[in-house]
Structures are given as C-alpha cells and as structure tokens.
Amino acid sequence: MSNSTIADRIYDSLADQIIRGTLPPGEKLRQDHIAKAFDTSHVPVREAFLKLEAHGLAVSLPRRGTRVSELDTAELREVTEMRAALEVLALQHAGMQMTSADLHRAEEARKACDAAEDLPTWEARNRAFHRAILTPCHMPRLLATINDLHIASARHLLANWKSGWVQREDRDHAAILTLLRRRDVTGACELLRRHLRKADRISLR
C-alpha cells in the first residue's frame, strides 16, 4: 500500500473523529501514536496532518505541535454564507441537467436521511443528500470546495445540536426534490438558500 493511500486512511479516520467530537478542539495529534496505530512511518501521518490543516480541521502551532482546530462561531457564519452562495450556484447548474436516475438517487438519499436514528448518522446522510442534488452540476472544483464547507458545518452541528436533535422528516429536502422534478430550479435554489440559513441558526444555539 502506498504512502498516499495510507495517508488517506489516516486522514479519513482522524477527520471522522474530529467531526464527531471524539477528538475535541485543542487535542494534540501525536505523530508517534498515530504512526504506531496504523503500523506505518511518520511520512503518511505528516501527509494526513497537512490535509487536515488544509480542510480546517487541525492547526500546526510553534512548540505545541499539530492540534485539532478550535470551533469558531465567526467561522460558522462565514461557512454558511459560502454554502448559501456556492450550493445555490451548483444547484442552478445541476437542476437543469438532472436525469431521472439523478432524481432517484437523491430521493433514496432523502429517505435514508429521514430514517437515521442518531445525530451522527443523520449528519452523514444529510451531507449525502446535499451531494446527491449537487453532483449533477459536473463542476469538480466547485463540489470539492462545497465538500470542505460541509466538513466545517458538520463539526459545529454535531457539537451544538446533541440535545435538540430528534428523528424527523426533513420537509425542506422533500420540497426541494418536488421543485426539481417540476424543473422549477429557481424555486429549488431559493428554498435551498433558506434551508442552509436555518441550519446555521440551529448550529449556533
């Protein structure tokens, strides 16, 4: 297995723990321990750390090493505004190109999200729904940026909504799909914008 592949595995594992809060803000990420856990050298661990930093999940501090980044309310507001702009842009392009198969995948993602029985599962499936409606835009750089924003949003949501989450049907998701089936892309985009800002208010509680 190449160092890059191992680095991706390490990144995925650490990113998931950071998003879920298992690795809390300020926690030191120890190269020795992580290399031993993955039975590898320090090289792929350093690569994984760089990727965590690039995605805003970790920071490298002089004489303090690499640590999990802090949660910042101002950052969440910025992320929400960026998501509202960029996801709407992606949906504008995706909505005009969606096939029946694309809509079916989005509907399955919506149902899976509504069926989630705990917050971490719901959050992951919520991201999957958003990816499903945006991917048909076929704009990989835009989608990669949106994915990074999803990661930042997820940390705040999981940290702040633990006591308030209940299993429920997401009516916004259903309504967005109804509008897309009708080829009302403008209406779907406007509802998506409101939906994202509502999520921001939840995360700031």
Secondary structure, 3 states (H helix, E strand, C coil): CCHHHHHHHHHHHHHHHHHHCCCCCCCECCHHHHHHHCCCCHHHHHHHHHHHHHCCCEEEECCCEEEECCCCHHHHHHHHHHHHHHHHHHHHHHHHHCCHHHHHHHHHHHHHHHCCCCHHHHHHHHHHHHHHHHHHHCCHHHHHHHHHHHHHHHHHHHHHCCCCCCCCCCHHHHHHHHHHHCCCHHHHHHHHHHHHHHHHHHHCC
